[in-house]
C-alpha cells in the first residue's frame, strides 16, 4: 500500500487572527460551544486546555498572541 501527502501554502493580503476567523464564522451562524477546547504549543508537549464560553475573550487573546509570535 502506498501513502501520499500534500500541503498547501496560503499567502494572505492582511493579517488573519484567530479572533477575526471566529468572528467571520459567526456571521454565518457558527458559534462557540462549551467546553471551549484549545491548544498552544509552547515548545513542549501539546497540552489541551478546556474552559467555558465566559473566558472566550481571554482564549482568543491568548491564541492571537501566540499565533502572531509564531507566525508574524
Buried (B, 14 or more C-beta within 10 A) or exposed (E): EEEEEEEEEEEEEEEEBBBEBBEEEEEEEEEBEEEBEBEBEEEEEEEEEEBEEEEBEEBBEBBBEBBEEEEE
